[in-house]
Each structure stands twice: as C-alpha cells, then as structure tokens.
Amino acid sequence: MNGTVEYMSMIRGLKQDLFREYDMMLAPVHHRGSFDYAFMEHFSMMLTYAKLTAVNERSMEFSIVMGMLLMWSDPRLAWNPQNYSNVSHIYMTLEQLWFPNFHPCESSSVTYLSLDRDQVAKIFLNGDVRTILQAEITYSCAFDTALFPFDVQSCGLCFALNGYDVHDFTFSATVDDDAVAMDMSEWRVKIDNTTSSFNYCSHDVCMIILHYSVILSRNPQFWIGLVILPIFMLGFLILIGLFFSGPENLVNNAIGFGLTTMMSMMVVVGILNDSLSKIESIPCMGLFVLVQIAVTSVAVIAVLLTDMLRRTLSMASRNKSHDSSRLWRFIRSITREEHILRNFLFMIFSILHIANFIWLMSYQ
C-alpha cells in the first residue's frame, strides 16, 4: 500500500511538472525564427479494426465502424525518467491534452463510440502520445451498379487535418498488419494498405486530406438463389407450356403465359427500383430481365402464328413441289406435322433463354 501511495504521489508530481505551464489550446509547432530550435508535428494514424455495418445503394452511402490508432508528438510532455523513478509512460484523459484538428471528411455522419471525457491517451517519456478512437462513420461513395448483382465498388475513407500549414504538419496513415476487417451478410470489405493524400491551401490556411482505398464486393448468392434461378426456371416452364400445350384455347393459353411472365418480371423490376440508385446504364440483371421479357413475348407471338405459318409454308412448299432444293425439302419436313415446327421453335427459344442466363452468370 505504501508503495502505491508513493508511486501515485510521484505521478502527481510528474503531472504537475508537465502541466505547470502547459497550454492545451496551443499546438506544439513553431518555425525556427529567432530560436535555435524548430518543431514540425508528425501526425499519423493506423487502422486497427473495421466492420461494415450498412450499405445503401439508393443514397450512395455506406457505414463502417473503425478503430483508429492516432499518434503524434508533444515535446512539452517529455520528461527525464531518472527524476521520476524511471517511469516510462503515464495515462491521461484526452481532454487534458492538445489534440490535432483531426476528423473524417466526405462523410454525412460521425458517431464516436466512447465519450470524450473517458478517452484515454498514453504519454511516453519522449513526448509521444498514443490514443485509440472508435467511431461509426457514414461515407459517400459513387456506386456503379452496372454489373449488379456482381458489382464491386471502389470507395474511399477520407480523413483530414484542418487549419495547419503543410510546413508545420505532416499526415500519414497505414493499416495494421493484424487489422481485422469484418464483412456484413451481403457485402465483403477490403481496405488497401496504400493511401493517397493531397494538400489544399487557400488564403494561407491549409487542409491536409488523406484517403484509404476500400473495396466493397457484393455477395451475389442471395440474388442468384432467390431471384435469378427462379426467373430462369420460370422462363423454361413458360416455354414448355407455350410450345407443348394442346391446340385447345391456344390463344388464351399463350396470352396467359405472356401475362404471367410480365407480372413476374415487373416484381423483379420493382425490387431493383427499390434497391438501386438511378444510373445512366441499365444493370446487367435489368438487361437479363428485359431479354427474358423479350424472349417470352416473341415466343407468345410465335405460338399464335404457328398455325398460319404452318399453312403458309405448306402451301409454299406444295407450289415448289418440283423444286428439289434442300431448303424446300427442309420446309416440307417441318410443316407436315405441327409439333415438328413447335419443337423447332422451342429449341430456338430455349437456346436464347439459356444464352441469356449464361451471359448474366459470366459476370460472377
């Protein structure tokens, strides 16, 4: 107990010595001027943790919880360890220290997960300061959903230092080798260790801006299993019903199948409209749906014209009875029985249907 009392008494003395003339409102930087000593602040951050919490394509925003290790130096907080029982570091609340004007940029909201008065900073004997901030930040990102649902988005995590001259401050950032990046159900996140930065100055006031590159990759399994495959199977069933149903109520059956397709596809279009932002190009899944509608619509028309085409081709083949060309022999062979023509058309539209599905899945 006596050792603890003596240690805390020594720490209080160290604190009093460090903060006797310490002004937390002043940044510890200055030019050489008439002094023999100048100090340039090196502020750096390291991402230690990232968890994607929300992605909103319509508003083109995503939210991510991040752990940020912030590091800077304040020579006013240095001490000689020999005078203080070889103490190498102390802990202080962040609100008692000078803290750079650091904040996320290009974001619509920032929510810190710890109260400022409870945030702890670790001060080393050479004046280095370390602290970890955790915050949920909502960033803007120009989503390109042309390849939906196989799209990959390239976004940025922006951070800035405001108001400091570039000759007085430097700003650098890295990603911890052991950093943890956690995905969400539909999206996978990857943060690149490379960063880009630039300085913006106007009227002798500068802003240092730094960007991390973050890749958001959509997990398409939900859309494949619950939207794309059902559309593909429904399209095949409709083609089978169109070309292999009996001649009774042919017109009503064909129109019914066509309306079923249109209603089903409109549900998918509504889902896409609610999920995606309006972009210049149609997403590949939207093109898949449009081609599906077009194939089914043409198939319905083909079925309605089957009898008329068969009679027309049969008459034409009889008029060409003396023509022994391969073309007319082929025409006669497929028009003798209606089911031959229907099988032939079914093969054509099935190939188109499968080709449309393969084209979409090729983007996976």
Secondary structure, DSSP 4 states (H G I P E B T S, - for coil): -HHHHHHHHHHHHHHHHHHSS--TTS-S-B--TTSS--B-EEEEEEEEEEEEEEEETTTTEEEEEEEEEEEEE-GGG---GGGGTT--EEEEEGGGS----EEEESEEEEEESS-GGG-EEEEETTSEEEEEEEEEEEEE-----TTTTS-EEEEEEEEEEES--TTTEEEEEEEEEEEEEE--SSEEEEEEEEEEEEEEEETTEEEEEEEEEEEEEE-THHHIIIIIHHHHHHHHHHHHHHHHS-STTHHHHHHHHHHHHHHHHHHHHHHHHHHS---SSPPHHHHHHHHHHHHHHHHHHHHHTHHHHHHHHHHHHHHTTT---HHHHHHHHHHSSHHHHHHHHHHHHHHHHHHHHHHHHTT-
